[in-house]
Amino acid sequence: MSVDFSIIDAGCCSQKNLVALYEQGISFLTRLKANFVLYKELIAMHAPGLEAFGNVVLYRDRLLYIKRVEILLGGYLGVCVCGA
C-alpha cells in the first residue's frame, strides 16, 4: 500500500512519529499538543502579533487570524499554521 498523506490525531503526535513520516516522504497534518515544547515556543513567538491586519482570513462568515510559520523538526523543514 502506498501512502502519500496522513492526518494524525494529536494523541499520536510525537517527534519520533513525525520524523518517521518525513523520512518516508509522507506529507502530514496534525494539531500539536499544548504540552509540546514546539507548541509553547510558537505561541510565545507568534501569539502577540497574531491579531494583525495582515493575518486576517475570511472563512465562511467569520474572520480568522492565521499565520504560516516555517519550522525545523528533527532536521526537516516544515510549516506550522498558528491561528486564533
N, CA and C atoms as an extended XYZ file, in Angstrom:
252
Properties=species:S:1:pos:R:3:atomname:S:1:resname:S:1:resid:I:1 pbc="F F F"
N         0.848       -1.171        0.000 N   MET     1
C         0.000        0.000        0.000 CA  MET     1
C         0.896        1.238        0.000 C   MET     1
N         0.551        2.208       -0.826 N   SER     2
C         1.292        3.458       -0.929 CA  SER     2
C         0.522        4.556       -0.201 C   SER     2
N         1.229        5.320        0.620 N   VAL     3
C         0.606        6.409        1.375 CA  VAL     3
C         1.298        7.709        0.995 C   VAL     3
N         0.515        8.699        0.596 N   ASP     4
C         1.069        9.996        0.231 CA  ASP     4
C         0.831       11.053        1.296 C   ASP     4
N        -0.250       10.891        2.083 N   PHE     5
C        -0.653       11.914        3.031 CA  PHE     5
C        -1.280       11.267        4.256 C   PHE     5
N        -1.040       11.873        5.432 N   SER     6
C        -1.595       11.336        6.670 CA  SER     6
C        -2.142       12.466        7.532 C   SER     6
N        -3.288       12.208        8.157 N   ILE     7
C        -3.838       13.117        9.162 CA  ILE     7
C        -3.654       12.415       10.499 C   ILE     7
N        -2.916       13.072       11.386 N   ILE     8
C        -2.511       12.427       12.639 CA  ILE     8
C        -3.280       13.023       13.810 C   ILE     8
N        -3.878       12.169       14.607 N   ASP     9
C        -4.535       12.586       15.837 CA  ASP     9
C        -3.473       13.153       16.778 C   ASP     9
N        -3.815       14.213       17.495 N   ALA    10
C        -2.858       14.842       18.407 CA  ALA    10
C        -2.331       13.856       19.449 C   ALA    10
N        -3.132       12.884       19.832 N   GLY    11
C        -2.692       11.884       20.806 CA  GLY    11
C        -1.590       10.978       20.290 C   GLY    11
N        -1.483       10.839       18.981 N   CYS    12
C        -0.437       10.008       18.369 CA  CYS    12
C         0.727       10.842       17.856 C   CYS    12
N         0.639       12.140       18.024 N   CYS    13
C         1.657       13.047       17.505 CA  CYS    13
C         2.859       13.067       18.441 C   CYS    13
N         4.002       12.660       17.916 N   SER    14
C         5.261       12.737       18.654 CA  SER    14
C         6.356       13.088       17.665 C   SER    14
N         7.452       13.630       18.163 N   GLN    15
C         8.544       13.976       17.256 CA  GLN    15
C         9.046       12.730       16.535 C   GLN    15
N         9.111       11.615       17.229 N   LYS    16
C         9.555       10.362       16.615 CA  LYS    16
C         8.644        9.974       15.441 C   LYS    16
N         7.325       10.052       15.637 N   ASN    17
C         6.382        9.706       14.566 CA  ASN    17
C         6.472       10.681       13.396 C   ASN    17
N         6.599       11.971       13.702 N   LEU    18
C         6.662       12.965       12.640 CA  LEU    18
C         7.942       12.835       11.824 C   LEU    18
N         9.066       12.590       12.487 N   VAL    19
C        10.327       12.398       11.773 CA  VAL    19
C        10.244       11.151       10.893 C   VAL    19
N         9.599       10.093       11.379 N   ALA    20
C         9.434        8.878       10.569 CA  ALA    20
C         8.638        9.182        9.299 C   ALA    20
N         7.618       10.021        9.404 N   LEU    21
C         6.848       10.406        8.219 CA  LEU    21
C         7.705       11.214        7.248 C   LEU    21
N         8.490       12.152        7.783 N   TYR    22
C         9.407       12.911        6.919 CA  TYR    22
C        10.351       11.954        6.187 C   TYR    22
N        10.915       11.011        6.913 N   GLU    23
C        11.871       10.070        6.326 CA  GLU    23
C        11.254        9.220        5.224 C   GLU    23
N         9.962        8.941        5.320 N   GLN    24
C         9.266        8.152        4.303 CA  GLN    24
C         8.675        9.016        3.189 C   GLN    24
N         8.855       10.340        3.301 N   GLY    25
C         8.326       11.240        2.278 CA  GLY    25
C         6.814       11.382        2.305 C   GLY    25
N         6.214       11.167        3.486 N   ILE    26
C         4.757       11.248        3.629 CA  ILE    26
C         4.391       12.611        4.216 C   ILE    26
N         3.599       13.381        3.491 N   SER    27
C         3.095       14.658        3.994 CA  SER    27
C         2.076       14.384        5.090 C   SER    27
N         1.947       15.309        6.032 N   PHE    28
C         1.006       15.088        7.129 CA  PHE    28
C         0.440       16.388        7.646 C   PHE    28
N        -0.662       16.249        8.363 N   LEU    29
C        -1.340       17.344        9.039 CA  LEU    29
C        -1.655       16.868       10.444 C   LEU    29
N        -1.355       17.686       11.434 N   THR    30
C        -1.665       17.332       12.815 CA  THR    30
C        -1.858       18.593       13.638 C   THR    30
N        -2.434       18.435       14.789 N   ARG    31
C        -2.538       19.510       15.773 CA  ARG    31
C        -1.510       19.213       16.842 C   ARG    31
N        -0.698       20.209       17.175 N   LEU    32
C         0.291       19.993       18.224 CA  LEU    32
C        -0.381       20.011       19.592 C   LEU    32
N         0.062       19.133       20.451 N   LYS    33
C        -0.448       19.138       21.824 CA  LYS    33
C         0.132       20.331       22.574 C   LYS    33
N        -0.635       20.882       23.491 N   ALA    34
C        -0.227       22.079       24.225 CA  ALA    34
C         1.001       21.843       25.105 C   ALA    34
N         1.332       20.598       25.413 N   ASN    35
C         2.498       20.343       26.253 CA  ASN    35
C         3.785       20.148       25.433 C   ASN    35
N         3.713       20.252       24.106 N   PHE    36
C         4.905       20.156       23.265 CA  PHE    36
C         5.738       21.435       23.429 C   PHE    36
N         7.038       21.283       23.495 N   VAL    37
C         7.932       22.436       23.566 CA  VAL    37
C         7.738       23.312       22.327 C   VAL    37
N         7.634       22.696       21.144 N   LEU    38
C         7.442       23.444       19.914 CA  LEU    38
C         6.171       24.287       19.981 C   LEU    38
N         5.089       23.732       20.493 N   TYR    39
C         3.826       24.469       20.645 CA  TYR    39
C         4.045       25.706       21.521 C   TYR    39
N         4.700       25.510       22.655 N   LYS    40
C         4.936       26.618       23.586 CA  LYS    40
C         5.816       27.692       22.959 C   LYS    40
N         6.834       27.276       22.195 N   GLU    41
C         7.710       28.235       21.526 CA  GLU    41
C         6.948       29.032       20.467 C   GLU    41
N         6.128       28.342       19.679 N   LEU    42
C         5.354       29.020       18.636 CA  LEU    42
C         4.372       30.026       19.232 C   LEU    42
N         3.721       29.646       20.316 N   ILE    43
C         2.782       30.551       20.985 CA  ILE    43
C         3.523       31.769       21.521 C   ILE    43
N         4.655       31.543       22.185 N   ALA    44
C         5.421       32.659       22.753 CA  ALA    44
C         5.901       33.618       21.671 C   ALA    44
N         6.307       33.089       20.517 N   MET    45
C         6.864       33.915       19.455 CA  MET    45
C         5.798       34.608       18.598 C   MET    45
N         4.663       33.941       18.336 N   HIS    46
C         3.741       34.435       17.327 CA  HIS    46
C         2.377       34.886       17.835 C   HIS    46
N         1.976       34.496       19.024 N   ALA    47
C         0.666       34.899       19.534 CA  ALA    47
C         0.544       36.413       19.725 C   ALA    47
N         1.582       37.090       20.239 N   PRO    48
C         1.428       38.526       20.463 CA  PRO    48
C         1.087       39.332       19.198 C   PRO    48
N         1.609       38.965       18.041 N   GLY    49
C         1.326       39.708       16.824 CA  GLY    49
C         0.328       39.049       15.902 C   GLY    49
N        -0.303       37.991       16.364 N   LEU    50
C        -1.192       37.208       15.507 CA  LEU    50
C        -2.396       38.012       15.019 C   LEU    50
N        -2.947       38.845       15.863 N   GLU    51
C        -4.158       39.575       15.505 CA  GLU    51
C        -3.848       40.865       14.737 C   GLU    51
N        -2.888       40.785       13.831 N   ALA    52
C        -2.551       41.912       12.959 CA  ALA    52
C        -3.379       41.821       11.680 C   ALA    52
N        -3.597       42.969       11.036 N   PHE    53
C        -4.411       43.013        9.828 CA  PHE    53
C        -3.899       42.065        8.742 C   PHE    53
N        -2.598       41.935        8.613 N   GLY    54
C        -2.016       41.082        7.579 CA  GLY    54
C        -2.282       39.602        7.777 C   GLY    54
N        -2.772       39.199        8.933 N   ASN    55
C        -3.045       37.793        9.223 CA  ASN    55
C        -4.528       37.442        9.157 C   ASN    55
N        -5.370       38.368        8.709 N   VAL    56
C        -6.816       38.141        8.655 CA  VAL    56
C        -7.177       37.303        7.428 C   VAL    56
N        -7.996       36.277        7.658 N   VAL    57
C        -8.501       35.419        6.590 CA  VAL    57
C       -10.009       35.294        6.770 C   VAL    57
N       -10.746       35.446        5.688 N   LEU    58
C       -12.197       35.267        5.740 CA  LEU    58
C       -12.504       33.789        5.519 C   LEU    58
N       -13.193       33.186        6.481 N   TYR    59
C       -13.610       31.783        6.386 CA  TYR    59
C       -15.112       31.741        6.618 C   TYR    59
N       -15.851       31.440        5.552 N   ARG    60
C       -17.312       31.494        5.583 CA  ARG    60
C       -17.745       32.873        6.053 C   ARG    60
N       -18.426       32.974        7.189 N   ASP    61
C       -18.878       34.286        7.666 CA  ASP    61
C       -18.057       34.788        8.858 C   ASP    61
N       -16.857       34.234        9.010 N   ARG    62
C       -16.015       34.608       10.153 CA  ARG    62
C       -14.665       35.133        9.683 C   ARG    62
N       -14.087       35.987       10.499 N   LEU    63
C       -12.714       36.424       10.274 CA  LEU    63
C       -11.813       35.636       11.220 C   LEU    63
N       -10.768       35.048       10.674 N   LEU    64
C        -9.795       34.294       11.462 CA  LEU    64
C        -8.431       34.949       11.315 C   LEU    64
N        -7.606       34.784       12.315 N   TYR    65
C        -6.222       35.236       12.246 CA  TYR    65
C        -5.350       34.002       12.064 C   TYR    65
N        -4.621       33.953       10.952 N   ILE    66
C        -3.804       32.786       10.636 CA  ILE    66
C        -2.437       33.250       10.165 C   ILE    66
N        -1.408       32.603       10.686 N   LYS    67
C        -0.041       32.930       10.302 CA  LYS    67
C         0.701       31.636        9.970 C   LYS    67
N         1.326       31.613        8.803 N   ARG    68
C         2.106       30.460        8.342 CA  ARG    68
C         3.544       30.650        8.822 C   ARG    68
N         4.081       29.630        9.511 N   VAL    69
C         5.408       29.722       10.102 CA  VAL    69
C         6.222       28.497        9.688 C   VAL    69
N         7.404       28.731        9.101 N   GLU    70
C         8.291       27.616        8.773 CA  GLU    70
C         9.048       27.207       10.032 C   GLU    70
N         9.214       25.898       10.208 N   ILE    71
C         9.885       25.361       11.387 CA  ILE    71
C        10.871       24.278       10.978 C   ILE    71
N        11.775       23.950       11.873 N   LEU    72
C        12.638       22.783       11.728 CA  LEU    72
C        12.196       21.758       12.756 C   LEU    72
N        11.957       20.555       12.316 N   LEU    73
C        11.533       19.478       13.207 CA  LEU    73
C        12.379       18.249       12.900 C   LEU    73
N        13.235       17.894       13.820 N   GLY    74
C        14.089       16.725       13.606 CA  GLY    74
C        14.996       16.876       12.393 C   GLY    74
N        15.382       18.120       12.082 N   GLY    75
C        16.240       18.370       10.934 CA  GLY    75
C        15.496       18.550        9.622 C   GLY    75
N        14.184       18.475        9.645 N   TYR    76
C        13.363       18.632        8.439 CA  TYR    76
C        12.612       19.939        8.472 C   TYR    76
N        12.520       20.613        7.319 N   LEU    77
C        11.780       21.855        7.219 CA  LEU    77
C        10.302       21.553        7.088 C   LEU    77
N         9.492       22.223        7.879 N   GLY    78
C         8.047       22.027        7.823 CA  GLY    78
C         7.332       23.354        7.976 C   GLY    78
N         6.015       23.303        7.967 N   VAL    79
C         5.195       24.502        8.097 CA  VAL    79
C         4.173       24.292        9.204 C   VAL    79
N         4.075       25.268       10.091 N   CYS    80
C         3.016       25.275       11.096 CA  CYS    80
C         2.081       26.426       10.765 C   CYS    80
N         0.841       26.259       11.099 N   VAL    81
C        -0.134       27.332       10.951 CA  VAL    81
C        -0.609       27.695       12.345 C   VAL    81
N        -0.326       28.925       12.739 N   CYS    82
C        -0.778       29.433       14.031 CA  CYS    82
C        -2.069       30.191       13.787 C   CYS    82
N        -3.070       29.983       14.613 N   GLY    83
C        -4.346       30.645       14.367 CA  GLY    83
C        -5.121       30.948       15.619 C   GLY    83
N        -6.045       31.874       15.454 N   ALA    84
C        -6.946       32.238       16.556 CA  ALA    84
C        -8.296       32.587       15.976 C   ALA    84
